[in-house]
Amino acid sequence: MRDKRGDTPQREFARKIGLAQSTIMRIENLDQNVTLETLEQLCKVFHADVPDLFPALHSPKVYPPISRPATVGESPLIHEKAPDDTRGRK
C-alpha cells in the first residue's frame, strides 16, 4: 500500500480518505486489521484489488503472549480438569 500511495504524505492521504494518519501507518506496517469498508475505500482510491494493496507474507506474524503478574489467590488460567477431592466427601 505504501508503494501505491507514492510521494503523498500519510497525513494528506489519510485526510483524503477520511482516516487518521496513525491508522494509515498501522495498516502499512501490517499492525492493524482493516474493515471491509476501509478496504473498499482503498481499492477505489488506488484503482486496485485487495491483494495489490498488501505484500505477500513469507511467514505469519507471531505476537508474544501477554503476561501480567498473578494476584494472590488467583487460579491459573489453564483449562485442565481439577483433581478430584475425595477427602471426606461422598
PDB file of N, CA, C and O in Angstrom:
ATOM      1  N   MET A   1       0.826  -1.185   0.000  1.00  0.00           N
ATOM      2  CA  MET A   1       0.000   0.000   0.000  1.00  0.00           C
ATOM      3  C   MET A   1       0.873   1.252   0.000  1.00  0.00           C
ATOM      4  O   MET A   1       0.553   2.245  -0.652  1.00  0.00           O
ATOM      5  N   ARG A   2       1.980   1.190   0.740  1.00  0.00           N
ATOM      6  CA  ARG A   2       2.900   2.332   0.809  1.00  0.00           C
ATOM      7  C   ARG A   2       3.406   2.699  -0.588  1.00  0.00           C
ATOM      8  O   ARG A   2       3.505   3.876  -0.934  1.00  0.00           O
ATOM      9  N   ASP A   3       3.723   1.678  -1.380  1.00  0.00           N
ATOM     10  CA  ASP A   3       4.209   1.943  -2.739  1.00  0.00           C
ATOM     11  C   ASP A   3       3.125   2.607  -3.586  1.00  0.00           C
ATOM     12  O   ASP A   3       3.414   3.510  -4.372  1.00  0.00           O
ATOM     13  N   LYS A   4       1.907   2.170  -3.429  1.00  0.00           N
ATOM     14  CA  LYS A   4       0.809   2.754  -4.213  1.00  0.00           C
ATOM     15  C   LYS A   4       0.524   4.199  -3.801  1.00  0.00           C
ATOM     16  O   LYS A   4       0.135   5.017  -4.634  1.00  0.00           O
ATOM     17  N   ARG A   5       0.719   4.518  -2.502  1.00  0.00           N
ATOM     18  CA  ARG A   5       0.490   5.889  -2.018  1.00  0.00           C
ATOM     19  C   ARG A   5       1.523   6.840  -2.616  1.00  0.00           C
ATOM     20  O   ARG A   5       1.256   8.030  -2.782  1.00  0.00           O
ATOM     21  N   GLY A   6       2.703   6.313  -2.939  1.00  0.00           N
ATOM     22  CA  GLY A   6       3.749   7.117  -3.570  1.00  0.00           C
ATOM     23  C   GLY A   6       4.289   8.218  -2.679  1.00  0.00           C
ATOM     24  O   GLY A   6       4.567   7.983  -1.503  1.00  0.00           O
ATOM     25  N   ASP A   7       4.443   9.428  -3.227  1.00  0.00           N
ATOM     26  CA  ASP A   7       5.018  10.563  -2.501  1.00  0.00           C
ATOM     27  C   ASP A   7       3.999  11.310  -1.644  1.00  0.00           C
ATOM     28  O   ASP A   7       4.362  12.241  -0.924  1.00  0.00           O
ATOM     29  N   THR A   8       2.746  10.917  -1.712  1.00  0.00           N
ATOM     30  CA  THR A   8       1.726  11.587  -0.909  1.00  0.00           C
ATOM     31  C   THR A   8       1.976  11.275   0.568  1.00  0.00           C
ATOM     32  O   THR A   8       2.009  10.104   0.946  1.00  0.00           O
ATOM     33  N   PRO A   9       2.153  12.295   1.405  1.00  0.00           N
ATOM     34  CA  PRO A   9       2.375  12.043   2.836  1.00  0.00           C
ATOM     35  C   PRO A   9       1.199  11.307   3.467  1.00  0.00           C
ATOM     36  O   PRO A   9       0.054  11.483   3.050  1.00  0.00           O
ATOM     37  N   GLN A  10       1.484  10.484   4.472  1.00  0.00           N
ATOM     38  CA  GLN A  10       0.436   9.733   5.149  1.00  0.00           C
ATOM     39  C   GLN A  10      -0.688  10.645   5.631  1.00  0.00           C
ATOM     40  O   GLN A  10      -1.867  10.335   5.466  1.00  0.00           O
ATOM     41  N   ARG A  11      -0.311  11.763   6.225  1.00  0.00           N
ATOM     42  CA  ARG A  11      -1.308  12.679   6.791  1.00  0.00           C
ATOM     43  C   ARG A  11      -2.274  13.177   5.711  1.00  0.00           C
ATOM     44  O   ARG A  11      -3.490  13.174   5.901  1.00  0.00           O
ATOM     45  N   GLU A  12      -1.717  13.601   4.585  1.00  0.00           N
ATOM     46  CA  GLU A  12      -2.543  14.104   3.480  1.00  0.00           C
ATOM     47  C   GLU A  12      -3.426  12.999   2.904  1.00  0.00           C
ATOM     48  O   GLU A  12      -4.608  13.205   2.628  1.00  0.00           O
ATOM     49  N   PHE A  13      -2.821  11.818   2.728  1.00  0.00           N
ATOM     50  CA  PHE A  13      -3.576  10.685   2.194  1.00  0.00           C
ATOM     51  C   PHE A  13      -4.703  10.286   3.141  1.00  0.00           C
ATOM     52  O   PHE A  13      -5.817  10.001   2.702  1.00  0.00           O
ATOM     53  N   ALA A  14      -4.412  10.268   4.434  1.00  0.00           N
ATOM     54  CA  ALA A  14      -5.413   9.901   5.437  1.00  0.00           C
ATOM     55  C   ALA A  14      -6.600  10.856   5.404  1.00  0.00           C
ATOM     56  O   ALA A  14      -7.752  10.425   5.443  1.00  0.00           O
ATOM     57  N   ARG A  15      -6.318  12.145   5.332  1.00  0.00           N
ATOM     58  CA  ARG A  15      -7.410  13.134   5.252  1.00  0.00           C
ATOM     59  C   ARG A  15      -8.265  12.913   4.016  1.00  0.00           C
ATOM     60  O   ARG A  15      -9.491  13.019   4.060  1.00  0.00           O
ATOM     61  N   LYS A  16      -7.600  12.607   2.920  1.00  0.00           N
ATOM     62  CA  LYS A  16      -8.288  12.413   1.645  1.00  0.00           C
ATOM     63  C   LYS A  16      -9.315  11.283   1.720  1.00  0.00           C
ATOM     64  O   LYS A  16     -10.387  11.378   1.123  1.00  0.00           O
ATOM     65  N   ILE A  17      -8.990  10.218   2.450  1.00  0.00           N
ATOM     66  CA  ILE A  17      -9.921   9.089   2.502  1.00  0.00           C
ATOM     67  C   ILE A  17     -10.670   9.000   3.833  1.00  0.00           C
ATOM     68  O   ILE A  17     -11.437   8.062   4.049  1.00  0.00           O
ATOM     69  N   GLY A  18     -10.452   9.969   4.724  1.00  0.00           N
ATOM     70  CA  GLY A  18     -11.230  10.033   5.953  1.00  0.00           C
ATOM     71  C   GLY A  18     -10.760   9.127   7.074  1.00  0.00           C
ATOM     72  O   GLY A  18     -11.567   8.675   7.887  1.00  0.00           O
ATOM     73  N   LEU A  19      -9.453   8.854   7.129  1.00  0.00           N
ATOM     74  CA  LEU A  19      -8.889   8.051   8.207  1.00  0.00           C
ATOM     75  C   LEU A  19      -7.833   8.855   8.947  1.00  0.00           C
ATOM     76  O   LEU A  19      -7.354   9.875   8.450  1.00  0.00           O
ATOM     77  N   ALA A  20      -7.478   8.398  10.122  1.00  0.00           N
ATOM     78  CA  ALA A  20      -6.407   9.054  10.872  1.00  0.00           C
ATOM     79  C   ALA A  20      -5.055   8.645  10.298  1.00  0.00           C
ATOM     80  O   ALA A  20      -4.894   7.536   9.788  1.00  0.00           O
ATOM     81  N   GLN A  21      -4.097   9.543  10.385  1.00  0.00           N
ATOM     82  CA  GLN A  21      -2.747   9.247   9.902  1.00  0.00           C
ATOM     83  C   GLN A  21      -2.171   8.031  10.623  1.00  0.00           C
ATOM     84  O   GLN A  21      -1.482   7.215  10.011  1.00  0.00           O
ATOM     85  N   SER A  22      -2.447   7.908  11.909  1.00  0.00           N
ATOM     86  CA  SER A  22      -1.930   6.766  12.676  1.00  0.00           C
ATOM     87  C   SER A  22      -2.523   5.450  12.163  1.00  0.00           C
ATOM     88  O   SER A  22      -1.867   4.409  12.203  1.00  0.00           O
ATOM     89  N   THR A  23      -3.753   5.506  11.688  1.00  0.00           N
ATOM     90  CA  THR A  23      -4.387   4.308  11.134  1.00  0.00           C
ATOM     91  C   THR A  23      -3.671   3.888   9.856  1.00  0.00           C
ATOM     92  O   THR A  23      -3.392   2.706   9.658  1.00  0.00           O
ATOM     93  N   ILE A  24      -3.377   4.845   8.996  1.00  0.00           N
ATOM     94  CA  ILE A  24      -2.640   4.540   7.755  1.00  0.00           C
ATOM     95  C   ILE A  24      -1.287   3.937   8.095  1.00  0.00           C
ATOM     96  O   ILE A  24      -0.863   2.967   7.466  1.00  0.00           O
ATOM     97  N   MET A  25      -0.603   4.505   9.090  1.00  0.00           N
ATOM     98  CA  MET A  25       0.710   3.998   9.491  1.00  0.00           C
ATOM     99  C   MET A  25       0.603   2.543   9.965  1.00  0.00           C
ATOM    100  O   MET A  25       1.406   1.701   9.565  1.00  0.00           O
ATOM    101  N   ARG A  26      -0.384   2.248  10.814  1.00  0.00           N
ATOM    102  CA  ARG A  26      -0.523   0.883  11.329  1.00  0.00           C
ATOM    103  C   ARG A  26      -0.905  -0.099  10.226  1.00  0.00           C
ATOM    104  O   ARG A  26      -0.442  -1.239  10.225  1.00  0.00           O
ATOM    105  N   ILE A  27      -1.741   0.331   9.293  1.00  0.00           N
ATOM    106  CA  ILE A  27      -2.107  -0.539   8.173  1.00  0.00           C
ATOM    107  C   ILE A  27      -0.868  -0.838   7.336  1.00  0.00           C
ATOM    108  O   ILE A  27      -0.622  -1.989   6.976  1.00  0.00           O
ATOM    109  N   GLU A  28      -0.098   0.188   7.029  1.00  0.00           N
ATOM    110  CA  GLU A  28       1.104  -0.006   6.209  1.00  0.00           C
ATOM    111  C   GLU A  28       2.152  -0.867   6.912  1.00  0.00           C
ATOM    112  O   GLU A  28       2.919  -1.572   6.257  1.00  0.00           O
ATOM    113  N   ASN A  29       2.185  -0.811   8.222  1.00  0.00           N
ATOM    114  CA  ASN A  29       3.136  -1.629   8.988  1.00  0.00           C
ATOM    115  C   ASN A  29       2.578  -3.009   9.312  1.00  0.00           C
ATOM    116  O   ASN A  29       3.210  -3.788  10.025  1.00  0.00           O
ATOM    117  N   LEU A  30       1.388  -3.308   8.785  1.00  0.00           N
ATOM    118  CA  LEU A  30       0.706  -4.580   8.995  1.00  0.00           C
ATOM    119  C   LEU A  30       0.422  -4.838  10.471  1.00  0.00           C
ATOM    120  O   LEU A  30       0.425  -5.984  10.919  1.00  0.00           O
ATOM    121  N   ASP A  31       0.176  -3.766  11.222  1.00  0.00           N
ATOM    122  CA  ASP A  31      -0.131  -3.867  12.640  1.00  0.00           C
ATOM    123  C   ASP A  31      -1.613  -3.659  12.937  1.00  0.00           C
ATOM    124  O   ASP A  31      -2.018  -3.703  14.098  1.00  0.00           O
ATOM    125  N   GLN A  32      -2.420  -3.437  11.918  1.00  0.00           N
ATOM    126  CA  GLN A  32      -3.842  -3.202  12.146  1.00  0.00           C
ATOM    127  C   GLN A  32      -4.652  -3.894  11.078  1.00  0.00           C
ATOM    128  O   GLN A  32      -4.319  -3.849   9.894  1.00  0.00           O
ATOM    129  N   ASN A  33      -5.711  -4.528  11.507  1.00  0.00           N
ATOM    130  CA  ASN A  33      -6.668  -5.090  10.564  1.00  0.00           C
ATOM    131  C   ASN A  33      -7.547  -3.960  10.047  1.00  0.00           C
ATOM    132  O   ASN A  33      -7.695  -2.927  10.701  1.00  0.00           O
ATOM    133  N   VAL A  34      -8.119  -4.159   8.888  1.00  0.00           N
ATOM    134  CA  VAL A  34      -8.981  -3.135   8.310  1.00  0.00           C
ATOM    135  C   VAL A  34     -10.365  -3.717   8.083  1.00  0.00           C
ATOM    136  O   VAL A  34     -10.533  -4.921   7.892  1.00  0.00           O
ATOM    137  N   THR A  35     -11.343  -2.836   8.110  1.00  0.00           N
ATOM    138  CA  THR A  35     -12.711  -3.267   7.831  1.00  0.00           C
ATOM    139  C   THR A  35     -12.898  -3.432   6.331  1.00  0.00           C
ATOM    140  O   THR A  35     -12.097  -2.948   5.532  1.00  0.00           O
ATOM    141  N   LEU A  36     -13.952  -4.114   5.970  1.00  0.00           N
ATOM    142  CA  LEU A  36     -14.259  -4.253   4.547  1.00  0.00           C
ATOM    143  C   LEU A  36     -14.527  -2.893   3.918  1.00  0.00           C
ATOM    144  O   LEU A  36     -14.177  -2.656   2.762  1.00  0.00           O
ATOM    145  N   GLU A  37     -15.144  -2.008   4.679  1.00  0.00           N
ATOM    146  CA  GLU A  37     -15.423  -0.658   4.182  1.00  0.00           C
ATOM    147  C   GLU A  37     -14.119   0.089   3.869  1.00  0.00           C
ATOM    148  O   GLU A  37     -14.010   0.747   2.834  1.00  0.00           O
ATOM    149  N   THR A  38     -13.145  -0.016   4.758  1.00  0.00           N
ATOM    150  CA  THR A  38     -11.862   0.654   4.528  1.00  0.00           C
ATOM    151  C   THR A  38     -11.142   0.039   3.341  1.00  0.00           C
ATOM    152  O   THR A  38     -10.561   0.756   2.526  1.00  0.00           O
ATOM    153  N   LEU A  39     -11.175  -1.283   3.236  1.00  0.00           N
ATOM    154  CA  LEU A  39     -10.571  -1.943   2.072  1.00  0.00           C
ATOM    155  C   LEU A  39     -11.206  -1.464   0.778  1.00  0.00           C
ATOM    156  O   LEU A  39     -10.521  -1.232  -0.218  1.00  0.00           O
ATOM    157  N   GLU A  40     -12.511  -1.322   0.805  1.00  0.00           N
ATOM    158  CA  GLU A  40     -13.218  -0.843  -0.385  1.00  0.00           C
ATOM    159  C   GLU A  40     -12.766   0.564  -0.755  1.00  0.00           C
ATOM    160  O   GLU A  40     -12.534   0.863  -1.927  1.00  0.00           O
ATOM    161  N   GLN A  41     -12.640   1.434   0.263  1.00  0.00           N
ATOM    162  CA  GLN A  41     -12.172   2.810   0.016  1.00  0.00           C
ATOM    163  C   GLN A  41     -10.775   2.796  -0.603  1.00  0.00           C
ATOM    164  O   GLN A  41     -10.512   3.491  -1.584  1.00  0.00           O
ATOM    165  N   LEU A  42      -9.892   2.001  -0.022  1.00  0.00           N
ATOM    166  CA  LEU A  42      -8.512   1.948  -0.510  1.00  0.00           C
ATOM    167  C   LEU A  42      -8.454   1.419  -1.937  1.00  0.00           C
ATOM    168  O   LEU A  42      -7.705   1.935  -2.766  1.00  0.00           O
ATOM    169  N   CYS A  43      -9.238   0.398  -2.220  1.00  0.00           N
ATOM    170  CA  CYS A  43      -9.257  -0.156  -3.583  1.00  0.00           C
ATOM    171  C   CYS A  43      -9.740   0.881  -4.598  1.00  0.00           C
ATOM    172  O   CYS A  43      -9.211   0.967  -5.706  1.00  0.00           O
ATOM    173  N   LYS A  44     -10.753   1.671  -4.209  1.00  0.00           N
ATOM    174  CA  LYS A  44     -11.256   2.712  -5.113  1.00  0.00           C
ATOM    175  C   LYS A  44     -10.212   3.787  -5.345  1.00  0.00           C
ATOM    176  O   LYS A  44      -9.996   4.215  -6.479  1.00  0.00           O
ATOM    177  N   VAL A  45      -9.555   4.230  -4.260  1.00  0.00           N
ATOM    178  CA  VAL A  45      -8.551   5.294  -4.378  1.00  0.00           C
ATOM    179  C   VAL A  45      -7.390   4.853  -5.265  1.00  0.00           C
ATOM    180  O   VAL A  45      -6.898   5.625  -6.087  1.00  0.00           O
ATOM    181  N   PHE A  46      -6.960   3.609  -5.091  1.00  0.00           N
ATOM    182  CA  PHE A  46      -5.793   3.117  -5.832  1.00  0.00           C
ATOM    183  C   PHE A  46      -6.150   2.422  -7.134  1.00  0.00           C
ATOM    184  O   PHE A  46      -5.262   2.031  -7.891  1.00  0.00           O
ATOM    185  N   HIS A  47      -7.458   2.261  -7.407  1.00  0.00           N
ATOM    186  CA  HIS A  47      -7.891   1.511  -8.591  1.00  0.00           C
ATOM    187  C   HIS A  47      -7.186   0.157  -8.617  1.00  0.00           C
ATOM    188  O   HIS A  47      -6.544  -0.220  -9.597  1.00  0.00           O
ATOM    189  N   ALA A  48      -7.330  -0.562  -7.496  1.00  0.00           N
ATOM    190  CA  ALA A  48      -6.623  -1.829  -7.329  1.00  0.00           C
ATOM    191  C   ALA A  48      -7.514  -2.858  -6.648  1.00  0.00           C
ATOM    192  O   ALA A  48      -8.565  -2.527  -6.099  1.00  0.00           O
ATOM    193  N   ASP A  49      -7.076  -4.101  -6.695  1.00  0.00           N
ATOM    194  CA  ASP A  49      -7.744  -5.180  -5.971  1.00  0.00           C
ATOM    195  C   ASP A  49      -7.070  -5.329  -4.607  1.00  0.00           C
ATOM    196  O   ASP A  49      -5.951  -4.856  -4.407  1.00  0.00           O
ATOM    197  N   VAL A  50      -7.745  -5.980  -3.685  1.00  0.00           N
ATOM    198  CA  VAL A  50      -7.232  -6.132  -2.318  1.00  0.00           C
ATOM    199  C   VAL A  50      -5.809  -6.706  -2.291  1.00  0.00           C
ATOM    200  O   VAL A  50      -4.957  -6.130  -1.613  1.00  0.00           O
ATOM    201  N   PRO A  51      -5.507  -7.801  -2.986  1.00  0.00           N
ATOM    202  CA  PRO A  51      -4.141  -8.347  -2.914  1.00  0.00           C
ATOM    203  C   PRO A  51      -3.065  -7.360  -3.378  1.00  0.00           C
ATOM    204  O   PRO A  51      -1.908  -7.465  -2.970  1.00  0.00           O
ATOM    205  N   ASP A  52      -3.440  -6.415  -4.216  1.00  0.00           N
ATOM    206  CA  ASP A  52      -2.473  -5.430  -4.708  1.00  0.00           C
ATOM    207  C   ASP A  52      -2.065  -4.440  -3.623  1.00  0.00           C
ATOM    208  O   ASP A  52      -1.038  -3.775  -3.758  1.00  0.00           O
ATOM    209  N   LEU A  53      -2.846  -4.328  -2.551  1.00  0.00           N
ATOM    210  CA  LEU A  53      -2.563  -3.354  -1.503  1.00  0.00           C
ATOM    211  C   LEU A  53      -1.555  -3.842  -0.475  1.00  0.00           C
ATOM    212  O   LEU A  53      -0.902  -3.034   0.185  1.00  0.00           O
ATOM    213  N   PHE A  54      -1.424  -5.146  -0.335  1.00  0.00           N
ATOM    214  CA  PHE A  54      -0.578  -5.694   0.713  1.00  0.00           C
ATOM    215  C   PHE A  54       0.446  -6.664   0.130  1.00  0.00           C
ATOM    216  O   PHE A  54       0.137  -7.434  -0.779  1.00  0.00           O
ATOM    217  N   PRO A  55       1.663  -6.619   0.658  1.00  0.00           N
ATOM    218  CA  PRO A  55       2.681  -7.559   0.171  1.00  0.00           C
ATOM    219  C   PRO A  55       2.373  -8.973   0.657  1.00  0.00           C
ATOM    220  O   PRO A  55       1.726  -9.160   1.687  1.00  0.00           O
ATOM    221  N   ALA A  56       2.839  -9.948  -0.088  1.00  0.00           N
ATOM    222  CA  ALA A  56       2.668 -11.337   0.342  1.00  0.00           C
ATOM    223  C   ALA A  56       3.561 -11.582   1.551  1.00  0.00           C
ATOM    224  O   ALA A  56       4.725 -11.179   1.563  1.00  0.00           O
ATOM    225  N   LEU A  57       3.020 -12.236   2.559  1.00  0.00           N
ATOM    226  CA  LEU A  57       3.801 -12.548   3.750  1.00  0.00           C
ATOM    227  C   LEU A  57       4.491 -13.888   3.542  1.00  0.00           C
ATOM    228  O   LEU A  57       3.872 -14.862   3.114  1.00  0.00           O
ATOM    229  N   HIS A  58       5.774 -13.921   3.849  1.00  0.00           N
ATOM    230  CA  HIS A  58       6.512 -15.171   3.714  1.00  0.00           C
ATOM    231  C   HIS A  58       6.249 -16.078   4.909  1.00  0.00           C
ATOM    232  O   HIS A  58       6.276 -17.302   4.784  1.00  0.00           O
ATOM    233  N   SER A  59       5.997 -15.482   6.055  1.00  0.00           N
ATOM    234  CA  SER A  59       5.652 -16.260   7.239  1.00  0.00           C
ATOM    235  C   SER A  59       4.666 -15.443   8.062  1.00  0.00           C
ATOM    236  O   SER A  59       4.689 -14.213   8.025  1.00  0.00           O
ATOM    237  N   PRO A  60       3.813 -16.115   8.794  1.00  0.00           N
ATOM    238  CA  PRO A  60       2.829 -15.375   9.582  1.00  0.00           C
ATOM    239  C   PRO A  60       3.491 -14.568  10.693  1.00  0.00           C
ATOM    240  O   PRO A  60       4.552 -14.939  11.195  1.00  0.00           O
ATOM    241  N   LYS A  61       2.862 -13.475  11.066  1.00  0.00           N
ATOM    242  CA  LYS A  61       3.356 -12.636  12.146  1.00  0.00           C
ATOM    243  C   LYS A  61       2.953 -13.281  13.465  1.00  0.00           C
ATOM    244  O   LYS A  61       1.783 -13.600  13.677  1.00  0.00           O
ATOM    245  N   VAL A  62       3.917 -13.469  14.341  1.00  0.00           N
ATOM    246  CA  VAL A  62       3.658 -14.101  15.626  1.00  0.00           C
ATOM    247  C   VAL A  62       3.784 -13.048  16.713  1.00  0.00           C
ATOM    248  O   VAL A  62       4.807 -12.373  16.825  1.00  0.00           O
ATOM    249  N   TYR A  63       2.742 -12.915  17.507  1.00  0.00           N
ATOM    250  CA  TYR A  63       2.748 -11.944  18.591  1.00  0.00           C
ATOM    251  C   TYR A  63       3.110 -12.646  19.893  1.00  0.00           C
ATOM    252  O   TYR A  63       2.670 -13.772  20.127  1.00  0.00           O
ATOM    253  N   PRO A  64       3.904 -12.000  20.743  1.00  0.00           N
ATOM    254  CA  PRO A  64       4.263 -12.616  22.026  1.00  0.00           C
ATOM    255  C   PRO A  64       3.037 -12.692  22.931  1.00  0.00           C
ATOM    256  O   PRO A  64       2.119 -11.880  22.820  1.00  0.00           O
ATOM    257  N   PRO A  65       3.034 -13.678  23.827  1.00  0.00           N
ATOM    258  CA  PRO A  65       1.891 -13.775  24.742  1.00  0.00           C
ATOM    259  C   PRO A  65       1.869 -12.596  25.700  1.00  0.00           C
ATOM    260  O   PRO A  65       2.908 -12.029  26.040  1.00  0.00           O
ATOM    261  N   ILE A  66       0.685 -12.245  26.119  1.00  0.00           N
ATOM    262  CA  ILE A  66       0.530 -11.151  27.071  1.00  0.00           C
ATOM    263  C   ILE A  66       0.774 -11.720  28.461  1.00  0.00           C
ATOM    264  O   ILE A  66       0.156 -12.705  28.865  1.00  0.00           O
ATOM    265  N   SER A  67       1.680 -11.087  29.178  1.00  0.00           N
ATOM    266  CA  SER A  67       1.933 -11.561  30.533  1.00  0.00           C
ATOM    267  C   SER A  67       1.546 -10.469  31.516  1.00  0.00           C
ATOM    268  O   SER A  67       1.679  -9.277  31.239  1.00  0.00           O
ATOM    269  N   ARG A  68       1.073 -10.901  32.652  1.00  0.00           N
ATOM    270  CA  ARG A  68       0.719  -9.959  33.694  1.00  0.00           C
ATOM    271  C   ARG A  68       0.991 -10.638  35.022  1.00  0.00           C
ATOM    272  O   ARG A  68       0.950 -11.866  35.102  1.00  0.00           O
ATOM    273  N   PRO A  69       1.265  -9.878  36.054  1.00  0.00           N
ATOM    274  CA  PRO A  69       1.534 -10.502  37.349  1.00  0.00           C
ATOM    275  C   PRO A  69       0.269 -11.146  37.914  1.00  0.00           C
ATOM    276  O   PRO A  69      -0.828 -10.596  37.812  1.00  0.00           O
ATOM    277  N   ALA A  70       0.449 -12.324  38.512  1.00  0.00           N
ATOM    278  CA  ALA A  70      -0.682 -13.014  39.132  1.00  0.00           C
ATOM    279  C   ALA A  70      -0.987 -12.366  40.471  1.00  0.00           C
ATOM    280  O   ALA A  70      -0.093 -11.877  41.161  1.00  0.00           O
ATOM    281  N   THR A  71      -2.241 -12.369  40.821  1.00  0.00           N
ATOM    282  CA  THR A  71      -2.624 -11.817  42.115  1.00  0.00           C
ATOM    283  C   THR A  71      -2.771 -12.951  43.112  1.00  0.00           C
ATOM    284  O   THR A  71      -2.986 -14.098  42.722  1.00  0.00           O
ATOM    285  N   VAL A  72      -2.658 -12.646  44.378  1.00  0.00           N
ATOM    286  CA  VAL A  72      -2.745 -13.646  45.432  1.00  0.00           C
ATOM    287  C   VAL A  72      -4.109 -14.319  45.379  1.00  0.00           C
ATOM    288  O   VAL A  72      -5.140 -13.654  45.279  1.00  0.00           O
ATOM    289  N   GLY A  73      -4.102 -15.635  45.446  1.00  0.00           N
ATOM    290  CA  GLY A  73      -5.345 -16.400  45.449  1.00  0.00           C
ATOM    291  C   GLY A  73      -5.952 -16.609  44.074  1.00  0.00           C
ATOM    292  O   GLY A  73      -7.002 -17.239  43.954  1.00  0.00           O
ATOM    293  N   GLU A  74      -5.323 -16.102  43.058  1.00  0.00           N
ATOM    294  CA  GLU A  74      -5.868 -16.237  41.707  1.00  0.00           C
ATOM    295  C   GLU A  74      -5.603 -17.639  41.182  1.00  0.00           C
ATOM    296  O   GLU A  74      -4.500 -18.165  41.332  1.00  0.00           O
ATOM    297  N   SER A  75      -6.598 -18.233  40.576  1.00  0.00           N
ATOM    298  CA  SER A  75      -6.389 -19.555  39.992  1.00  0.00           C
ATOM    299  C   SER A  75      -5.738 -19.400  38.626  1.00  0.00           C
ATOM    300  O   SER A  75      -5.953 -18.399  37.943  1.00  0.00           O
ATOM    301  N   PRO A  76      -4.948 -20.381  38.228  1.00  0.00           N
ATOM    302  CA  PRO A  76      -4.283 -20.292  36.923  1.00  0.00           C
ATOM    303  C   PRO A  76      -5.296 -20.328  35.785  1.00  0.00           C
ATOM    304  O   PRO A  76      -6.387 -20.881  35.926  1.00  0.00           O
ATOM    305  N   LEU A  77      -4.932 -19.748  34.687  1.00  0.00           N
ATOM    306  CA  LEU A  77      -5.810 -19.711  33.516  1.00  0.00           C
ATOM    307  C   LEU A  77      -5.516 -20.890  32.607  1.00  0.00           C
ATOM    308  O   LEU A  77      -5.293 -20.727  31.408  1.00  0.00           O
ATOM    309  N   ILE A  78      -5.520 -22.074  33.192  1.00  0.00           N
ATOM    310  CA  ILE A  78      -5.263 -23.288  32.444  1.00  0.00           C
ATOM    311  C   ILE A  78      -6.540 -24.103  32.437  1.00  0.00           C
ATOM    312  O   ILE A  78      -7.172 -24.281  33.478  1.00  0.00           O
ATOM    313  N   HIS A  79      -6.913 -24.582  31.306  1.00  0.00           N
ATOM    314  CA  HIS A  79      -8.151 -25.342  31.182  1.00  0.00           C
ATOM    315  C   HIS A  79      -7.850 -26.823  31.346  1.00  0.00           C
ATOM    316  O   HIS A  79      -7.826 -27.585  30.380  1.00  0.00           O
ATOM    317  N   GLU A  80      -7.623 -27.205  32.584  1.00  0.00           N
ATOM    318  CA  GLU A  80      -7.395 -28.600  32.902  1.00  0.00           C
ATOM    319  C   GLU A  80      -8.420 -29.023  33.935  1.00  0.00           C
ATOM    320  O   GLU A  80      -8.922 -28.214  34.715  1.00  0.00           O
ATOM    321  N   LYS A  81      -8.711 -30.295  33.920  1.00  0.00           N
ATOM    322  CA  LYS A  81      -9.652 -30.807  34.914  1.00  0.00           C
ATOM    323  C   LYS A  81      -8.953 -30.825  36.262  1.00  0.00           C
ATOM    324  O   LYS A  81      -7.840 -31.337  36.389  1.00  0.00           O
ATOM    325  N   ALA A  82      -9.613 -30.261  37.270  1.00  0.00           N
ATOM    326  CA  ALA A  82      -9.048 -30.260  38.606  1.00  0.00           C
ATOM    327  C   ALA A  82      -9.090 -31.675  39.168  1.00  0.00           C
ATOM    328  O   ALA A  82     -10.020 -32.432  38.892  1.00  0.00           O
ATOM    329  N   PRO A  83      -8.058 -32.036  39.975  1.00  0.00           N
ATOM    330  CA  PRO A  83      -8.075 -33.388  40.563  1.00  0.00           C
ATOM    331  C   PRO A  83      -9.262 -33.523  41.503  1.00  0.00           C
ATOM    332  O   PRO A  83      -9.656 -32.562  42.163  1.00  0.00           O
ATOM    333  N   ASP A  84      -9.832 -34.733  41.558  1.00  0.00           N
ATOM    334  CA  ASP A  84     -10.967 -34.982  42.440  1.00  0.00           C
ATOM    335  C   ASP A  84     -10.519 -34.880  43.882  1.00  0.00           C
ATOM    336  O   ASP A  84      -9.493 -35.440  44.268  1.00  0.00           O
ATOM    337  N   ASP A  85     -11.284 -34.170  44.666  1.00  0.00           N
ATOM    338  CA  ASP A  85     -11.003 -34.043  46.091  1.00  0.00           C
ATOM    339  C   ASP A  85     -11.947 -35.005  46.812  1.00  0.00           C
ATOM    340  O   ASP A  85     -13.130 -34.715  46.989  1.00  0.00           O
ATOM    341  N   THR A  86     -11.415 -36.135  47.217  1.00  0.00           N
ATOM    342  CA  THR A  86     -12.249 -37.165  47.831  1.00  0.00           C
ATOM    343  C   THR A  86     -12.143 -37.172  49.348  1.00  0.00           C
ATOM    344  O   THR A  86     -12.637 -38.095  49.995  1.00  0.00           O
ATOM    345  N   ARG A  87     -11.518 -36.173  49.919  1.00  0.00           N
ATOM    346  CA  ARG A  87     -11.357 -36.125  51.368  1.00  0.00           C
ATOM    347  C   ARG A  87     -12.690 -35.887  52.053  1.00  0.00           C
ATOM    348  O   ARG A  87     -13.198 -34.766  52.045  1.00  0.00           O
ATOM    349  N   GLY A  88     -13.267 -36.930  52.648  1.00  0.00           N
ATOM    350  CA  GLY A  88     -14.472 -36.794  53.441  1.00  0.00           C
ATOM    351  C   GLY A  88     -15.727 -36.505  52.656  1.00  0.00           C
ATOM    352  O   GLY A  88     -16.757 -36.200  53.257  1.00  0.00           O
ATOM    353  N   ARG A  89     -15.689 -36.585  51.357  1.00  0.00           N
ATOM    354  CA  ARG A  89     -16.892 -36.313  50.550  1.00  0.00           C
ATOM    355  C   ARG A  89     -17.353 -37.590  49.872  1.00  0.00           C
ATOM    356  O   ARG A  89     -16.546 -38.400  49.416  1.00  0.00           O
ATOM    357  N   LYS A  90     -18.630 -37.749  49.816  1.00  0.00           N
ATOM    358  CA  LYS A  90     -19.176 -38.921  49.114  1.00  0.00           C
ATOM    359  C   LYS A  90     -20.432 -38.544  48.385  1.00  0.00           C
ATOM    360  O   LYS A  90     -21.044 -39.389  47.732  1.00  0.00           O
TER     361      LYS A  90
END
